[in-house]
Amino acid sequence: MDQPILALVAVACGLATVVWARSARRLQRVLGRIESELGDGSDAVVLARSSFRKEVHTTVLYAVLTVASAVTAASPRPATVVVFAAVLVPVILSLVSGRDFVRESRLAEERYNLERRAEEVLNQDQLAPQRWAARLAPAELPDITGFEVGKVYKAGTGLLAGDFYDVFRVAPNRVAAVIGDVTGHGIEPSITALQAKYLLRVFLRQYRDPAQALEELNDRMSALEPGEEFISLCVVMFDTEAGTLRWASAGHPTAWLWHEREVRPLRATGPLLMLDPKGTYISREIPLEPGDLLLMYTDGLTEARNGDQFYGEERVANSLRRDPGVAAEVLCKSLLEGAKDFASGTLLDDVAILALRRA
């Protein structure tokens, strides 16, 4: 053999021919399945057929190079030109199919761009509930000097929820704590919750009395386009200078206060918001001392179910009685875990829990 290097090239090209031929055979089977499932005109069939043709083209090219290299290695030099002229066969095939290959590559690019845009839309859809929740029940609350604040929020099975809470300083000596829940799930209850949350901030700065702020909020929210939404809401105002806690509740689940070594209920003092535009609300006031702890929550906590039994308000109160000195954040998290352990399945409704202790 006059040209051993060409013999080595022939062996390498032969192995490559086998590899590409196996790949082409597999693609042919895939193409057959796609054609039978989607029909001949779908983009998936066009792209699969293009890939198959390219695999066949590469297989033919390596087969020709194998034969050419082998023959050239064993033939006198004058035969070299004639043998390698066979390479023109796959080259001509490439030129003939070149326009189709370009068109199919553009189709593949367009398909990729469509899939990427679809993925971006899906990501936005997944992020939207998180962004709404971050506005309604933020993971971080501002530091309130003189108070220890704990909170927890767990989304239910709905896409968007109406649970919210808020803690903010109204005046140098007054701090407001708010928790609320709009009936239903979806974008409309979430928008209603956001409106109520920020309108209430305005009214609590305008009116010193929580009940008056609730009446103003009820009047304003009831004037919106009527629907089937109602809002349960509890507002607590801490006055550190007067040493008092003043609250009003619009049909919200009972809040609990650890005060004077016992757990006291802060019950509703008026109807649900948006139920009656002329609804009236009452504020109640009790003393506030260092170490007192307020616990507020939405009904997703107490309505956790195990068969016919609900987690209930008394279990919440008993958790506070057992360990009233627990950190506010720990109390919120342990209540949520307790409801999860109690429930026979996943918690379907959203759960928001807020706890504040006066230092």
JOQUI-V975948 format. One line per field, one symbol per residue. burial: 1 if it has 9 or more other C-alpha atoms within 8 Angstrom, else 0. Layout:
burial = ???
This chain:
burial = 00100110111111011101101100110110011001100000111111110011111111111111111111000011001101100100110000001001001100000000000000000000100111011000000100111111101101011111111111000111111111101100110111011011001110101111111111101100000011111111111100111111111111111110001001111111111110101010000110011111110111111100011110011011100000011111101100110110001011111111110
